[in-house]
Amino acid sequence: MNRNYFFSLIFFIGVSGLNLNAQINSVSFDHSFDEIAKFRVTFESYYLTTGGSRVWFTMEDTLQYSFYWETGDGAAGSLPVLMHQYETPGTYLVNLAITDPEGMTYMADEYVTIEEIEELQVPNVFAPDGNTNTFIVRSDGVTPLSITIMDRSGNVVYKHTAPVINWDGRTAGGTRVRPGVYYYVISSSEPGYNKNGFFHIFYNR
């Protein structure tokens, strides 16, 4: 490699890194709640440039920056994006600290409220080959649920126990169930999480 070209390359990389660090005015983060497990939250970090633009940190940024999260319930994380499962409802103070290559540390914090789930949300229509290709029971994602699904003849087509119920419309043997009306029974240790009812399965033609 030509010596002048090599020097220019090093200079370019160094200047680019310095410019990137100099652009950071402050750091912050957004959070979003999971659609299935309501106590599961995803935190995404970003920085504001001196011009006020929002730039999201990526996995590649872990080569330059160190990340440290505290979720307010004793858990921690070290990636730009953190998915965390809370165990109980409440208001938690989430802290984020990001350190750049020069040792400068930026900090941000925000309160996050986890609301109690009053009732399970169970769909009444299920199309395994359509837009709703999984039968999803929306809950807190923490409380274990036992579900039994039966066809109109009373035959059990699916049975499972887990904090998250997400069924693909197949039996334990992998066979796709027939279209029609099905009956479900959900039970748990929490009184408000016991539920039963009917739903319809159909396939697009």
Secondary structure by P-SEA (a helix, b strand, c coil): ccaaaaaaaaaaaaaaaaaaaaacccccbbbbbbcccccbbbbbbbbbcccbbbbbbcccccccbbbbbbccccccccccbbbbbbccbbbbbbbbbbbccccbbbbbbbbbbbbbbcbbbbbccccccccccccccccccccbbbbbbbcccccccccccccbbbbcccccccccccccbbbbbbbcccccccccbbbbbbbcc
